[in-house]
Every structure is written in structure tokens, then in C-alpha cells.
Amino acid sequence: MNSMKIRRTTIAVAAAALLPFSVAACSDSGSDTQAAPSATADDAAKATESTSADDAMTGDQPFGPACAGVPKEGAGSFDGMAKDPVATAASNNPALSTLVAAVQKAGLVDTLNNAEDITVFAPTNDAFAKIPKADLDKVLADKATLTKILTYHVVGQKLTPKQLENGSFETFQKGMVTTTGSGESYKVNDTANVVCGNVKTANANVYIVDTVLMPK
């Protein structure tokens, strides 16, 4: 009998001794389970930051000094223009109102809006203002000449900034435009500066330039 009592007492003591370790193990396990979502959230945040950094490095965002003048919200913003075809998108940008009027006079709205995967070098109002008014009025009144000039600003493929570093491209007018530069500084035909580049519309990449391009 005494022997049995001793055994029971020993087992009870051993069980009591093991209990804290069992509780601690359960507690640690629960702690790990709670910590996991936090670690996953941190990883997701880091992945998002990495993706944003990659987009910036690959030149996926608009760039250039004139981009600051683009509305932050609405149809004329970068997000708004990305939803519309290029002629419609341009009509929502106040800095391109002269170009839009010229496109309308030439009857090219549907042509530009229905084209797929194009690049448009879009002269600003100031670019058109460099042309003497008498000469500009004459061009605007001559549909054939106006069409020739405007289609010279359109390339039949979407050009990335990387492609502009040292490129030569055939236009809708069948003439060639050349591009040079790097980073956020590019020229077209060695005369026009890209002042807001890589603007996305539903069917085009747009590079806003400070000089009207003239075909030879």
C-alpha cells in the first residue's frame, strides 16, 4: 500500500512539473499564429513599395516639367486621360486646345480615336504660338496642309521612353521623325523638347512637345 501511495505521489508531482511547460508551449504556439498575419502584411507592403519603385525605374509614369500643369482630378488628369481615346483625352487638357481645334478642322478626330497602339507627339498651345499668326491661320484654313502636318505627329506604334533614346520612326504622313535623349530629357527632330512625356490614353502614348513638327 505504501508503495502504491508513493507511486501515485510521484506521478502527481511529475504531472504538476510538466504542466507549466505544456501551458507555455500552447502560449508560444498561439503567439506565433497571431504574429503571422502581421509578417504577411509587412511583406505585402514591401512588395507594393518594390513594385512602385520598379514602375518608376522603368519609366512607366509621366515625366517632365509641363506634367505639373495637368489637372490632378477629372477627365483631364492622367487617370482620366488613360480612360479615353487620344483625341478625346487631348480635348480635356487645356494646354492642348489649339491642337484639338486643328484636329477637328482636319477631320482627324475619328481617325485618331479609332487607331490602335499609336504614339502622338502633341504640340502645346505655346508651340503653336511660336508660328506667326498669319502663317498659322493660313495652315488652319488649308485642310490638306493641316492634315499633312498633324499626321506627321503620329507614329503607328506605342513608343516607350527607352525607344526614344535614339530612334527613327515612320509617321502616318509617311515621313520620318527622329528622337534622342535619355532619362527625362528627350528631343524630337532635334528641335522639339518633350515637356511632358509618357502620358497614357486608351489607345496611345502621348509625348507633349514645345514645338510643332514640320514634315520635309
C-alpha positions in Angstrom: 0.0 0.0 0.0 2.7 2.4 0.9 4.4 1.6 -2.4 1.3 2.4 -4.3 0.9 5.7 -2.5 4.5 6.7 -3.3 4.0 5.9 -7.0 0.8 8.0 -7.1 2.5 10.9 -5.4 5.4 10.7 -7.8 3.1 10.7 -10.9 1.2 13.7 -9.5 4.4 15.6 -8.9 5.7 14.8 -12.4 2.4 15.9 -13.9 2.5 19.1 -12.0 6.0 19.8 -13.1 5.2 19.3 -16.7 2.0 21.4 -16.7 3.8 24.8 -16.9 5.8 23.7 -19.9 2.7 22.5 -21.7 0.9 25.8 -21.0 4.0 27.7 -22.1 4.1 25.7 -25.3 0.5 26.4 -26.1 1.0 30.0 -25.3 4.0 30.3 -27.7 2.1 28.5 -30.4 -0.8 31.0 -30.1 1.7 33.9 -30.2 3.2 32.6 -33.5 -0.2 32.2 -35.1 -1.1 35.8 -34.2 2.2 37.2 -35.4 1.9 35.6 -38.8 -0.7 38.0 -40.3 1.5 40.9 -39.2 4.5 39.5 -41.0 2.4 38.8 -44.1 1.1 42.4 -44.1 4.6 43.7 -43.8 5.7 41.6 -46.8 2.8 42.8 -48.9 3.7 46.4 -48.0 7.3 45.8 -49.0 6.2 44.1 -52.3 4.0 47.1 -53.1 6.8 49.6 -52.4 9.1 47.4 -54.6 6.6 47.4 -57.4 6.1 51.2 -57.2 9.9 51.6 -57.3 10.2 49.3 -60.3 7.5 51.3 -62.2 9.4 54.5 -61.5 12.6 52.9 -62.7 11.1 51.6 -65.9 9.7 55.0 -66.8 6.1 53.9 -66.5 5.0 57.2 -65.1 4.5 60.6 -66.9 7.6 62.9 -66.6 8.7 66.4 -67.5 8.1 69.9 -66.2 4.8 70.5 -68.0 3.3 67.5 -66.2 2.8 69.7 -63.2 0.2 71.7 -65.1 -2.0 68.6 -65.7 -5.2 68.6 -63.6 -4.9 66.3 -60.6 -8.5 65.0 -60.9 -11.2 64.6 -63.5 -11.2 63.8 -67.2 -8.1 65.9 -67.9 -6.0 64.2 -65.2 -3.6 61.4 -66.1 -6.0 58.8 -64.7 -8.9 60.4 -66.7 -7.0 60.6 -70.0 -6.0 57.0 -69.6 -9.7 56.0 -70.0 -10.3 57.9 -73.2 -9.0 57.6 -76.8 -6.3 60.1 -77.6 -8.3 62.9 -79.4 -10.9 62.8 -76.7 -8.3 62.8 -74.0 -6.5 65.7 -75.5 -9.7 67.7 -75.6 -9.8 67.5 -71.8 -6.3 69.0 -71.5 -6.4 72.9 -71.6 -2.8 73.1 -72.7 -3.7 71.3 -76.0 -6.7 73.3 -77.0 -5.1 74.6 -80.2 -4.1 71.1 -81.3 -7.6 69.8 -80.6 -9.1 72.6 -82.7 -6.6 71.8 -85.6 -7.5 68.1 -85.4 -11.2 69.0 -85.6 -10.6 71.3 -88.6 -8.7 68.5 -90.4 -11.4 65.9 -89.6 -9.0 63.6 -87.8 -10.9 63.1 -84.6 -12.3 59.7 -85.6 -9.0 58.6 -87.2 -7.0 59.2 -84.1 -9.6 57.9 -81.7 -10.1 54.7 -83.7 -6.4 54.0 -84.3 -4.8 51.3 -82.2 -1.5 51.4 -80.3 -0.1 54.7 -81.6 2.2 57.5 -80.4 1.2 61.1 -80.6 3.7 64.0 -80.3 1.3 66.7 -79.1 2.3 70.3 -79.5 1.2 72.6 -76.7 -0.7 75.9 -77.3 2.6 77.7 -76.8 4.2 75.6 -79.5 1.5 76.8 -82.0 2.0 80.3 -80.7 5.6 80.2 -82.0 4.2 80.2 -85.5 3.4 83.7 -86.9 -0.4 84.2 -86.7 -0.8 84.8 -90.4 1.1 81.6 -91.2 -0.9 79.6 -88.6 -4.2 81.0 -89.9 -3.2 80.0 -93.4 -2.4 76.5 -92.4 -5.6 76.1 -90.4 -7.6 77.1 -93.5 -5.8 74.6 -95.7 -7.2 71.2 -94.8 -4.7 69.2 -97.0 -1.6 71.0 -95.5 -3.1 70.8 -92.0 -3.7 67.1 -92.3 -0.1 66.6 -93.6 1.3 68.4 -90.6 -0.9 66.8 -88.0 -0.4 63.2 -89.3 3.4 63.9 -89.2 3.0 63.9 -85.4 1.6 60.4 -85.2 3.6 57.1 -85.2 1.9 53.8 -85.7 3.2 52.1 -82.6 3.3 52.8 -78.9 6.8 54.2 -78.1 8.3 53.8 -74.7 10.8 56.4 -73.3 13.6 53.8 -73.8 12.8 53.7 -77.6 13.1 57.5 -77.8 16.8 57.4 -76.7 18.0 57.1 -80.3 15.1 56.3 -82.6 13.8 56.9 -86.1 10.1 56.2 -86.8 7.7 56.4 -89.7 4.7 58.6 -89.2 1.1 58.5 -90.5 2.2 61.1 -93.0 4.9 58.6 -94.2 7.7 61.0 -93.3 10.3 60.1 -90.6 10.8 61.6 -87.1 13.9 61.1 -85.1 14.2 61.1 -81.4 17.2 61.4 -79.0 17.7 61.7 -75.3 17.6 59.8 -72.0 16.1 59.7 -68.6 13.5 62.5 -68.6 15.1 64.7 -71.3 14.2 64.0 -75.0 14.1 65.8 -78.3 12.2 65.2 -81.5 13.9 66.1 -84.8 16.5 68.0 -82.7 14.0 70.9 -82.4 11.1 70.0 -80.1 11.6 69.2 -76.5 9.4 66.7 -74.7 7.9 68.7 -71.9 5.5 66.0 -70.5 6.2 62.5 -71.7 4.7 59.0 -71.5 1.1 60.2 -70.9 -1.2 57.2 -71.4 -4.5 57.3 -73.2 -6.8 54.4 -74.0 -5.1 53.8 -77.4 -1.9 55.9 -77.4 1.2 57.0 -75.7 1.4 60.8 -75.8 4.6 63.0 -75.6 3.7 66.6 -75.3 6.2 68.8 -77.1 7.1 72.5 -77.1 7.4 72.9 -80.9 5.3 72.0 -83.9 7.0 69.4 -86.0 7.1 70.2 -89.7 7.5 67.5 -92.4 10.0 67.9 -95.1 
